[in-house]
Amino acid sequence: MFALFICAAAAAVLTGADQLIKIWAIHNLREQPARPFLKLGSFDWMHLRYLENDGAAFSMLSGSRGFLIVFPIIMITLCFYVLHRKGRTHRYLYPALTLIAAGGLGNLIDRIFRGGHVVDYFDFQLCNFAVFNFADVCVTVGVAIMIFGILFLEHELPEAKKLKQAKRVPYARLAADAPLAGELPEAGELPLAGELPEAGAAPQRELLPELPEESENAGE
């Protein structure tokens, strides 16, 4: 439960960061020309350009506002349910589903409180790519972590997982006079056959007393 609380707090922090960046973009990028943001050497990688998107991540499903409100609510709820049920046995789900939930919540707030539009500002320059935002990055990284975990971390056999998850059965109390496993003599300490004590002679059967002979004239 504590891990689930940490995930929820982390998702809240990421969502807050997403909303702060969007507020900054609204006040500094709206109705302004695109500005260089990430340039390495002669490569112009990224620009900051304000765009209002009425679709999902990377402008997908544009115009489907009702679906894009209901579906993220279901997915965010499902993320925390899966974390509660499977997080302990699949550790990679903690960062993966936390990022997915945070990104979904950040864009969901936009659709509810900004007229169905999501504020985007990252404009990738190396190829013809959709404008996106920090929430989209969270979702993408979360999905990548989940795929990596499924492909490379789910390598244990089902039998090994069952052994790890098996419940411990309490030991039955041993009899007071029963020797413990640690008290058994080692194989080298056992006496040889010639050193065994001879068995005592078996006691003879007690003879029954002889009955007196009946006189021949006892019946006369």
JOUR-V268829 format. One record per residue. RES is the residue in one small letter. SS is DSSP state (hx for helix, st for strand, lp for the rest). PSI is psi in degrees with one decimal (* if undefined). OMEGA is omega in radians with two decimals (NA if undefined). Layout:
# JOUR-V268829
res = [RES RES]
ss = [SS SS]
psi = [PSI PSI]
omega = [OMEGA OMEGA]
This chain:
# JOUR-V268829
res = [m f a l f i c a a a a a v l t g a d q l i k i w a i h n l r e q p a r p f l k l g s f d w m h l r y l e n d g a a f s m l s g s r g f l i v f p i i m i t l c f y v l h r k g r t h r y l y p a l t l i a a g g l g n l i d r i f r g g h v v d y f d f q l c n f a v f n f a d v c v t v g v a i m i f g i l f l e h e l p e a k k l k q a k r v p y a r l a a d a p l a g e l p e a g e l p l a g e l p e a g a a p q r e l l p e l p e e s e n a g e]
ss = [lp hx hx hx hx hx hx hx hx hx hx hx hx hx hx hx hx hx hx hx hx hx hx hx hx hx hx hx lp lp lp lp lp lp st st st st st st lp lp st st st st st st st st st st st lp lp lp hx hx hx lp lp lp lp lp hx hx hx hx hx hx hx hx hx hx hx hx hx hx hx hx hx hx hx hx hx hx lp lp lp lp lp hx hx hx hx hx hx hx hx hx hx hx hx hx hx hx hx hx hx hx hx hx hx lp lp lp lp st st st st st st st lp lp lp lp lp lp lp st lp hx hx hx hx hx hx hx hx hx hx hx hx hx hx hx hx hx hx hx hx lp lp lp lp hx hx hx hx hx hx hx hx lp lp lp lp lp lp lp lp lp lp lp lp lp lp lp hx hx hx lp lp lp hx hx hx lp lp lp hx hx hx lp lp lp lp lp lp lp lp lp lp lp lp lp lp lp lp lp lp lp lp lp lp lp lp lp]
psi = [-37.0 -40.6 -37.9 -38.0 -40.8 -41.6 -42.1 -40.8 -41.2 -40.8 -38.6 -40.7 -44.7 -39.9 -41.0 -41.6 -41.1 -43.7 -36.9 -40.8 -39.1 -38.3 -41.1 -42.0 -38.1 -40.2 -20.3 -17.8 -20.3 134.3 28.5 151.3 157.3 144.2 144.0 141.6 -43.6 111.8 121.1 108.0 -126.2 -0.2 124.2 97.9 -42.5 142.0 159.1 116.9 126.8 133.1 137.0 119.4 127.8 16.4 -161.5 -159.3 136.7 34.2 18.9 154.0 44.6 134.0 -5.0 67.9 -44.9 -47.5 -38.2 -5.2 -45.6 -44.4 -45.5 -34.5 -43.6 -43.3 -39.8 -43.1 -42.3 -36.0 -47.7 -29.2 -44.0 -38.0 -41.2 -37.1 -36.8 -3.4 -37.7 -33.7 -15.8 84.4 -31.7 -16.2 -25.5 -57.0 -36.3 -54.2 -26.6 -44.4 -41.9 -43.7 -40.8 -45.1 -42.3 -39.3 -38.1 -45.1 -29.8 -38.8 -40.7 -46.3 -31.4 -42.5 -2.5 36.5 28.6 3.5 142.7 134.3 121.2 155.0 -16.4 120.8 103.8 134.2 -18.0 -18.9 169.9 95.7 153.8 150.6 137.9 -176.4 -177.0 -36.5 -39.8 -37.7 -42.1 -46.0 -44.0 -45.9 -39.8 -43.9 -39.6 -41.5 -40.7 -43.8 -42.4 -42.8 -41.6 -38.5 -36.6 -16.8 -17.7 64.5 -4.3 147.4 151.8 -35.1 -38.1 -37.6 -37.9 -38.1 -38.4 -33.8 -2.3 143.2 144.6 135.2 126.8 142.6 142.7 147.1 133.0 152.9 151.3 -34.9 6.8 133.5 141.9 161.6 -35.0 -15.1 -2.4 141.5 149.9 163.0 -36.3 -15.2 -5.0 140.3 150.0 167.0 -37.4 -16.2 -3.7 139.5 143.9 143.7 139.0 157.7 140.0 136.4 140.8 154.0 133.2 131.7 139.1 143.8 141.4 139.8 142.0 143.9 133.7 136.2 148.1 -23.8 19.2 -28.2 -5.9 *]
omega = [3.13 3.11 3.11 3.09 3.11 3.11 3.11 3.11 3.11 3.10 3.11 3.12 3.13 3.10 3.08 3.10 3.11 -3.13 3.10 3.11 3.13 3.08 3.08 -3.14 3.14 -3.08 -3.04 -3.07 -3.09 3.13 3.09 3.08 3.13 -3.14 3.10 -3.11 -3.10 -3.13 -3.13 -3.09 3.13 -3.10 3.07 -2.97 -2.94 3.00 2.98 -3.11 -3.08 3.11 3.05 -3.03 3.11 3.11 3.14 3.14 3.13 3.02 3.11 3.11 -3.12 3.10 -3.12 -3.00 -3.11 3.13 -3.09 3.01 -3.08 -3.06 3.09 3.10 3.10 -3.09 3.12 3.09 3.14 3.13 -3.11 3.06 3.13 3.08 -3.14 -3.06 -2.97 -3.04 -3.08 -3.11 3.13 -2.98 -3.11 3.12 -3.13 3.10 -3.07 -3.07 3.05 3.11 -3.14 3.13 -3.14 3.12 3.11 -3.14 3.13 3.12 3.10 3.10 3.11 -3.08 -3.11 -2.98 3.13 3.03 3.11 -3.12 3.09 -3.13 3.07 -3.06 3.11 -3.12 -3.11 -2.98 -3.05 3.10 3.12 -3.02 -3.12 3.02 -3.06 -3.08 -3.10 3.11 3.09 3.10 3.12 3.14 -3.11 3.13 3.10 3.10 3.12 3.10 3.14 3.12 3.11 3.13 -3.14 -3.07 -2.96 -3.12 3.11 -3.06 -3.10 3.11 3.11 -3.13 3.13 3.11 3.13 3.12 3.13 -3.08 -3.11 3.13 3.12 3.12 -3.13 3.12 3.05 -3.13 3.11 3.07 -3.04 -3.10 -3.12 -3.14 3.08 -3.10 -3.14 -3.11 3.14 -3.14 3.09 -3.10 -3.12 -3.10 -3.13 -3.14 3.09 -3.08 -3.11 -3.10 -3.12 3.11 3.13 3.13 3.11 3.13 3.14 3.13 3.12 3.14 3.11 -3.12 3.09 3.10 -3.14 3.12 3.09 3.13 3.13 3.11 -3.11 -3.08 -3.08 -3.08 -3.11 NA]
